[in-house]
Amino acid sequence: MFRPVAAAASFPQQEVAVLDLWRERKIYEKSLTQRADAPSFVFFEGPPTANGMPHPGHCLTRAIKDLYPRYRTMRGYRCERKAGWDTHGLPVEVEVCKELGIHSKEEIEAYGIEPFIQKCQQSVWRYMQEWERLTERLGFWVDLKDAYVTYHKTFVESVWWSLKTLFDQGLLYQGHKIDWWWAQGGTALSAGEVGQGYRQVADPSVYVKFPIVVDEKAKKLGFDENTSLLVWTTTPWTLPSNQFAAVHPELEYVVVADEHEGKTEKLVIAAALSDTLAKKVGRELKTMKSLTGSELLGLRYIPPFREYYYNDKVISQPDPPPGVKHPVNNREAAIIAGEQTGELVAENAGRDFLSWRILAADFVTIDSGTGVVHQAPAFGEVDHELWKKEVARFKFGMPLLCAVGPDGKFTKDAPEYEGRWVKEADKDIARNIRERGLLWHREEYLHDYPFCWRAEEDPLIQYPRRSWFIKTSQFKDAMLANNAKINWLPEHIRDGRFGNFLESNVDWALSRERYWGTPLPIWVCQQTGKMEAIGSYAELLKKPGLAGTEVWAAAKKANPELADDLMVHKPYIDEITYDSPFAPANADGTKPHMRRVTEVIDCWYDSGAMPFAQWGYPHQGVAEFKDQFPADFISEAIDQTRGWFYSQLAISTLLFGEGKGE
């Protein structure tokens, strides 16, 4: 009645036999056709990044993804399972760089952007094939033949439509902000990417003396040439770019006498931290005077490094006559370190000094440090906001002191360290200030610090860049409301890990100064600077005065095997220009042209756009998208709370949230 059971069964062979049966009889396809008219159970496949070989851990996640759709199908639902591949961004670029034996942007450009992009496309295709083999071998029922691929033209155009929608609504903007910056790779990272790269490190913690300038205000407070602010920082490399010191106006501060090595120094610190600081150095700090932070405001000090001059010389300029531009780059000259006397000289008497002053800041706490905070506005978000407030006070503006280049190396503004990677210079900077008598105490500070999530040996730095941002912070409440409707498992993720992340939402740093990614579809008038967004390649081809498409045509002719999807990628898309609608014709009758901005976008945006971009919506697949949105089930590892889960929620809320027509 039954076949005899083999004494020594080969389970791998049995699995292959089952897979062959499923394939020959199209069992998966039949499971869908039998439920053609059934209610939908919508499953979203979180796209694996095709930048490396799958490993055993992926077997578990894919098994879970297979389990729930099978169960729902057995319960009478129609569950389409469209596969997908995440193919853009740093993960792929890093993999190709390893293959080529290069690392930096300079090396990529020396190799050539066009061959580099082609290598990226070839790399993801190779890995996609390996992932398909694993998926089939596991018995994961998913539609691999009609998978969405983020580098495909239809997907890119769908993403372009979404970005054009945000741009036209004023939600996509260009701004100058402090970003977490991957210096070696030359690009900013989003909050979600940064969140994936934290690990505990020991950094030098230094307590530095900033000597107070003895002017009339200082004299009235009883300060003399032997009085210094005591400032704490765990980033000595930012000291050459020091611009202010910050205190909390409502905190109590004290002047303490520090007797050490036969001399007495006076230090200004927060009263609540006096005992803690005394224990650090093992000696008594005698309180001489008490005062509030508000009394310290406006005091000037000598910065630890005095290399900054405007136009390479000491400047002391009076106010220009009305209507006349300031002779120094139209900026107001600040305090300058005197070469001979060491004093700081005002531009003219009667006006507040600009840099190297004590400012008020509510973010100053007594949880650690000294209660006096070193401010390098080029390298910190809160520091930068304080600088912006000061800029608004002065009609000629104020320069942002930044002695570091985009490559993460010191510039000529820090001549002793020029050309050196900033983190490597920490010890030498600490040694320098110690030799000049400015180092009060040094210790190691153990804390969490972010590294690039795809180049794990590369620490990030905060750095000022002009980038493109999405106004996600404007939708924080809407995202929190949508999050409350999600059935999270485990439940505590909703209000814990994910909810906390949403509460601290900042605008999404979207643009990347890289190569292999969805090109940001913003074209700029080369004469007026006005911009417009393009929603599809077809829309672009209809523009008047179109030029540059021949570059792709020539590349395709030279290599007919090039994937047609590359026509919407760098460097080919960068060659396309058209007549500007924002400027009049030139004297010869020609029109100024529009050219695309150079950036690509964060690959997490690609991932989060998959609910509609997998169908090519709205250029095609409108019915499919409406039937398959939103999802009933998605499953990923917990690290995706700040990755794919967030990008989906943010994009869906902005595009299809309440009041958006869906």
ChimeraX attribute file (.defattr): number of C-alpha atoms within 10 A of each C-alpha:
attribute: neighborCount
match mode: 1-to-1
recipient: residues
	/A:1	3
	/A:2	4
	/A:3	5
	/A:4	6
	/A:5	7
	/A:6	7
	/A:7	6
	/A:8	6
	/A:9	9
	/A:10	9
	/A:11	9
	/A:12	10
	/A:13	10
	/A:14	11
	/A:15	14
	/A:16	15
	/A:17	12
	/A:18	13
	/A:19	16
	/A:20	12
	/A:21	12
	/A:22	16
	/A:23	13
	/A:24	9
	/A:25	10
	/A:26	11
	/A:27	14
	/A:28	15
	/A:29	15
	/A:30	12
	/A:31	18
	/A:32	17
	/A:33	12
	/A:34	13
	/A:35	17
	/A:36	14
	/A:37	10
	/A:38	14
	/A:39	12
	/A:40	19
	/A:41	20
	/A:42	21
	/A:43	22
	/A:44	21
	/A:45	23
	/A:46	20
	/A:47	21
	/A:48	17
	/A:49	21
	/A:50	24
	/A:51	24
	/A:52	17
	/A:53	13
	/A:54	19
	/A:55	10
	/A:56	8
	/A:57	8
	/A:58	14
	/A:59	16
	/A:60	12
	/A:61	13
	/A:62	19
	/A:63	15
	/A:64	14
	/A:65	23
	/A:66	18
	/A:67	12
	/A:68	17
	/A:69	23
	/A:70	17
	/A:71	12
	/A:72	15
	/A:73	19
	/A:74	13
	/A:75	9
	/A:76	14
	/A:77	22
	/A:78	23
	/A:79	26
	/A:80	22
	/A:81	22
	/A:82	18
	/A:83	22
	/A:84	24
	/A:85	23
	/A:86	24
	/A:87	30
	/A:88	28
	/A:89	24
	/A:90	23
	/A:91	19
	/A:92	24
	/A:93	27
	/A:94	19
	/A:95	20
	/A:96	23
	/A:97	18
	/A:98	11
	/A:99	11
	/A:100	14
	/A:101	9
	/A:102	14
	/A:103	17
	/A:104	15
	/A:105	20
	/A:106	13
	/A:107	13
	/A:108	22
	/A:109	13
	/A:110	10
	/A:111	13
	/A:112	12
	/A:113	17
	/A:114	16
	/A:115	13
	/A:116	20
	/A:117	21
	/A:118	14
	/A:119	19
	/A:120	24
	/A:121	22
	/A:122	15
	/A:123	20
	/A:124	24
	/A:125	17
	/A:126	15
	/A:127	18
	/A:128	24
	/A:129	13
	/A:130	15
	/A:131	21
	/A:132	17
	/A:133	12
	/A:134	19
	/A:135	20
	/A:136	15
	/A:137	14
	/A:138	17
	/A:139	16
	/A:140	20
	/A:141	24
	/A:142	23
	/A:143	15
	/A:144	15
	/A:145	9
	/A:146	12
	/A:147	17
	/A:148	23
	/A:149	25
	/A:150	25
	/A:151	23
	/A:152	20
	/A:153	21
	/A:154	23
	/A:155	24
	/A:156	29
	/A:157	26
	/A:158	25
	/A:159	30
	/A:160	23
	/A:161	22
	/A:162	21
	/A:163	24
	/A:164	22
	/A:165	18
	/A:166	19
	/A:167	19
	/A:168	12
	/A:169	9
	/A:170	11
	/A:171	17
	/A:172	20
	/A:173	13
	/A:174	13
	/A:175	12
	/A:176	11
	/A:177	21
	/A:178	23
	/A:179	24
	/A:180	27
	/A:181	26
	/A:182	24
	/A:183	23
	/A:184	20
	/A:185	23
	/A:186	17
	/A:187	21
	/A:188	29
	/A:189	22
	/A:190	21
	/A:191	18
	/A:192	20
	/A:193	21
	/A:194	20
	/A:195	19
	/A:196	17
	/A:197	19
	/A:198	18
	/A:199	12
	/A:200	10
	/A:201	12
	/A:202	13
	/A:203	20
	/A:204	17
	/A:205	20
	/A:206	24
	/A:207	23
	/A:208	25
	/A:209	24
	/A:210	23
	/A:211	21
	/A:212	24
	/A:213	25
	/A:214	21
	/A:215	14
	/A:216	11
	/A:217	16
	/A:218	18
	/A:219	12
	/A:220	9
	/A:221	13
	/A:222	12
	/A:223	19
	/A:224	15
	/A:225	13
	/A:226	13
	/A:227	24
	/A:228	23
	/A:229	24
	/A:230	25
	/A:231	24
	/A:232	22
	/A:233	22
	/A:234	21
	/A:235	17
	/A:236	23
	/A:237	23
	/A:238	24
	/A:239	22
	/A:240	24
	/A:241	26
	/A:242	24
	/A:243	24
	/A:244	22
	/A:245	27
	/A:246	24
	/A:247	28
	/A:248	24
	/A:249	18
	/A:250	14
	/A:251	18
	/A:252	18
	/A:253	27
	/A:254	22
	/A:255	25
	/A:256	23
	/A:257	19
	/A:258	17
	/A:259	14
	/A:260	10
	/A:261	6
	/A:262	5
	/A:263	8
	/A:264	13
	/A:265	15
	/A:266	24
	/A:267	24
	/A:268	28
	/A:269	25
	/A:270	26
	/A:271	20
	/A:272	16
	/A:273	17
	/A:274	21
	/A:275	13
	/A:276	13
	/A:277	19
	/A:278	14
	/A:279	11
	/A:280	11
	/A:281	12
	/A:282	9
	/A:283	13
	/A:284	16
	/A:285	20
	/A:286	16
	/A:287	16
	/A:288	11
	/A:289	13
	/A:290	15
	/A:291	17
	/A:292	17
	/A:293	24
	/A:294	17
	/A:295	14
	/A:296	22
	/A:297	18
	/A:298	17
	/A:299	20
	/A:300	27
	/A:301	24
	/A:302	21
	/A:303	24
	/A:304	19
	/A:305	15
	/A:306	17
	/A:307	17
	/A:308	20
	/A:309	15
	/A:310	16
	/A:311	9
	/A:312	9
	/A:313	9
	/A:314	16
	/A:315	18
	/A:316	16
	/A:317	15
	/A:318	14
	/A:319	15
	/A:320	12
	/A:321	8
	/A:322	6
	/A:323	6
	/A:324	9
	/A:325	13
	/A:326	16
	/A:327	13
	/A:328	12
	/A:329	12
	/A:330	14
	/A:331	16
	/A:332	22
	/A:333	28
	/A:334	23
	/A:335	25
	/A:336	24
	/A:337	21
	/A:338	12
	/A:339	10
	/A:340	6
	/A:341	7
	/A:342	12
	/A:343	16
	/A:344	21
	/A:345	17
	/A:346	20
	/A:347	20
	/A:348	15
	/A:349	9
	/A:350	7
	/A:351	8
	/A:352	16
	/A:353	19
	/A:354	24
	/A:355	24
	/A:356	25
	/A:357	22
	/A:358	26
	/A:359	25
	/A:360	18
	/A:361	19
	/A:362	11
	/A:363	11
	/A:364	18
	/A:365	16
	/A:366	14
	/A:367	9
	/A:368	11
	/A:369	22
	/A:370	26
	/A:371	28
	/A:372	26
	/A:373	24
	/A:374	26
	/A:375	26
	/A:376	24
	/A:377	26
	/A:378	25
	/A:379	25
	/A:380	20
	/A:381	18
	/A:382	15
	/A:383	22
	/A:384	19
	/A:385	14
	/A:386	18
	/A:387	22
	/A:388	15
	/A:389	10
	/A:390	15
	/A:391	16
	/A:392	11
	/A:393	11
	/A:394	13
	/A:395	10
	/A:396	16
	/A:397	16
	/A:398	20
	/A:399	17
	/A:400	18
	/A:401	17
	/A:402	22
	/A:403	25
	/A:404	26
	/A:405	17
	/A:406	18
	/A:407	20
	/A:408	22
	/A:409	20
	/A:410	23
	/A:411	18
	/A:412	14
	/A:413	20
	/A:414	21
	/A:415	12
	/A:416	14
	/A:417	21
	/A:418	16
	/A:419	16
	/A:420	16
	/A:421	18
	/A:422	22
	/A:423	17
	/A:424	12
	/A:425	17
	/A:426	21
	/A:427	13
	/A:428	14
	/A:429	19
	/A:430	22
	/A:431	14
	/A:432	16
	/A:433	19
	/A:434	16
	/A:435	10
	/A:436	9
	/A:437	11
	/A:438	19
	/A:439	20
	/A:440	15
	/A:441	16
	/A:442	18
	/A:443	13
	/A:444	12
	/A:445	14
	/A:446	13
	/A:447	12
	/A:448	13
	/A:449	17
	/A:450	20
	/A:451	23
	/A:452	25
	/A:453	20
	/A:454	17
	/A:455	17
	/A:456	13
	/A:457	9
	/A:458	16
	/A:459	19
	/A:460	25
	/A:461	23
	/A:462	19
	/A:463	23
	/A:464	23
	/A:465	17
	/A:466	13
	/A:467	20
	/A:468	21
	/A:469	20
	/A:470	23
	/A:471	19
	/A:472	21
	/A:473	17
	/A:474	14
	/A:475	17
	/A:476	19
	/A:477	13
	/A:478	18
	/A:479	24
	/A:480	18
	/A:481	12
	/A:482	16
	/A:483	18
	/A:484	13
	/A:485	9
	/A:486	11
	/A:487	12
	/A:488	13
	/A:489	9
	/A:490	7
	/A:491	10
	/A:492	11
	/A:493	15
	/A:494	21
	/A:495	16
	/A:496	11
	/A:497	14
	/A:498	20
	/A:499	18
	/A:500	13
	/A:501	18
	/A:502	23
	/A:503	14
	/A:504	9
	/A:505	18
	/A:506	17
	/A:507	18
	/A:508	21
	/A:509	24
	/A:510	23
	/A:511	26
	/A:512	27
	/A:513	17
	/A:514	23
	/A:515	26
	/A:516	28
	/A:517	28
	/A:518	29
	/A:519	27
	/A:520	25
	/A:521	28
	/A:522	20
	/A:523	23
	/A:524	19
	/A:525	21
	/A:526	17
	/A:527	14
	/A:528	12
	/A:529	11
	/A:530	14
	/A:531	18
	/A:532	18
	/A:533	20
	/A:534	20
	/A:535	22
	/A:536	20
	/A:537	17
	/A:538	10
	/A:539	9
	/A:540	16
	/A:541	15
	/A:542	10
	/A:543	14
	/A:544	14
	/A:545	15
	/A:546	15
	/A:547	15
	/A:548	14
	/A:549	16
	/A:550	12
	/A:551	17
	/A:552	20
	/A:553	14
	/A:554	11
	/A:555	14
	/A:556	16
	/A:557	11
	/A:558	10
	/A:559	10
	/A:560	11
	/A:561	8
	/A:562	15
	/A:563	14
	/A:564	12
	/A:565	14
	/A:566	19
	/A:567	20
	/A:568	22
	/A:569	23
	/A:570	21
	/A:571	21
	/A:572	18
	/A:573	21
	/A:574	19
	/A:575	15
	/A:576	21
	/A:577	24
	/A:578	22
	/A:579	21
	/A:580	25
	/A:581	17
	/A:582	19
	/A:583	16
	/A:584	13
	/A:585	13
	/A:586	9
	/A:587	7
	/A:588	6
	/A:589	8
	/A:590	11
	/A:591	19
	/A:592	21
	/A:593	22
	/A:594	26
	/A:595	20
	/A:596	23
	/A:597	14
	/A:598	19
	/A:599	23
	/A:600	22
	/A:601	23
	/A:602	26
	/A:603	24
	/A:604	22
	/A:605	21
	/A:606	27
	/A:607	26
	/A:608	23
	/A:609	24
	/A:610	29
	/A:611	21
	/A:612	24
	/A:613	28
	/A:614	26
	/A:615	22
	/A:616	24
	/A:617	23
	/A:618	17
	/A:619	14
	/A:620	14
	/A:621	15
	/A:622	13
	/A:623	11
	/A:624	14
	/A:625	18
	/A:626	13
	/A:627	13
	/A:628	19
	/A:629	14
	/A:630	14
	/A:631	13
	/A:632	15
	/A:633	14
	/A:634	14
	/A:635	17
	/A:636	16
	/A:637	9
	/A:638	12
	/A:639	13
	/A:640	16
	/A:641	18
	/A:642	20
	/A:643	20
	/A:644	23
	/A:645	20
	/A:646	21
	/A:647	23
	/A:648	18
	/A:649	18
	/A:650	26
	/A:651	22
	/A:652	21
	/A:653	19
	/A:654	22
	/A:655	16
	/A:656	12
	/A:657	17
	/A:658	11
	/A:659	8
	/A:660	10
	/A:661	7
	/A:662	9
